[in-house]
Amino acid sequence: MPSEKEEALECLTQMPDDCTLEDMLYRLYVVQRIKRGLADSKAGHKKPHAEAMKEIREWLYRLHGPQAPSKT
């Protein structure tokens, strides 16, 4: 199994040569968050779809008020 450093280097070598430092940091951040999410899911830390959608609707309501986007 490759080390985290090796995985990061592999991820960065796949990026275009003209990418910015911000692009690289963002890519590493996204990959790290995906890995963490997959590990949490594998460990049983997940929610049913309906519960997740309910939380998203509540969050959107708090963010946008009663004009929150509908479920279309």
C-alpha positions as CSV (number, residue, x, y, z in Angstrom):
1,M,0.0,0.0,0.0
2,P,1.5,3.3,-1.0
3,S,2.2,6.0,1.7
4,E,0.1,9.2,1.8
5,K,3.0,11.1,0.4
6,E,3.3,8.7,-2.6
7,E,-0.5,9.0,-3.2
8,A,-0.3,12.8,-3.0
9,L,2.6,12.9,-5.5
10,E,0.7,10.6,-7.9
11,C,-2.3,12.8,-7.6
12,L,-0.3,15.9,-8.4
13,T,1.6,14.4,-11.3
14,Q,-1.7,13.8,-13.0
15,M,-2.4,17.5,-13.0
16,P,-1.5,19.8,-15.9
17,D,1.9,21.5,-15.7
18,D,0.4,24.9,-15.7
19,C,-1.8,24.3,-12.6
20,T,-1.6,26.8,-9.7
21,L,-0.6,26.0,-6.2
22,E,-4.2,26.7,-5.3
23,D,-5.4,24.1,-7.8
24,M,-3.0,21.5,-6.3
25,L,-4.1,22.3,-2.7
26,Y,-7.7,22.0,-3.7
27,R,-7.2,18.7,-5.5
28,L,-5.4,17.2,-2.4
29,Y,-8.2,18.6,-0.2
30,V,-10.9,17.0,-2.3
31,V,-9.1,13.6,-2.5
32,Q,-8.6,13.6,1.3
33,R,-12.2,14.4,2.0
34,I,-13.4,11.6,-0.4
35,K,-11.1,9.1,1.3
36,R,-12.3,10.2,4.7
37,G,-15.9,9.8,3.6
38,L,-15.3,6.4,2.2
39,A,-13.6,5.3,5.4
40,D,-16.5,6.7,7.5
41,S,-19.0,4.8,5.2
42,K,-17.0,1.6,5.5
43,A,-17.0,2.0,9.3
44,G,-20.8,2.3,9.3
45,H,-21.0,6.1,9.8
46,K,-23.6,6.9,7.2
47,K,-27.2,8.2,7.1
48,P,-30.2,7.0,5.1
49,H,-30.8,9.0,1.9
50,A,-34.1,10.4,3.2
51,E,-32.5,11.7,6.4
52,A,-29.6,13.3,4.4
53,M,-32.1,15.0,2.1
54,K,-34.1,16.3,5.0
55,E,-31.0,17.8,6.5
56,I,-30.1,19.4,3.2
57,R,-33.6,20.9,2.9
58,E,-33.4,22.3,6.5
59,W,-29.9,23.7,5.7
60,L,-31.2,25.4,2.5
61,Y,-34.2,26.8,4.4
62,R,-31.9,28.3,7.1
63,L,-29.6,29.7,4.3
64,H,-32.3,31.0,2.0
65,G,-35.4,31.3,4.2
66,P,-38.8,30.4,2.9
67,Q,-37.6,30.9,-0.7
68,A,-35.5,27.7,-0.6
69,P,-35.4,25.8,-3.9
70,S,-38.0,23.1,-4.2
71,K,-37.5,19.4,-4.7
72,T,-37.5,19.5,-8.6
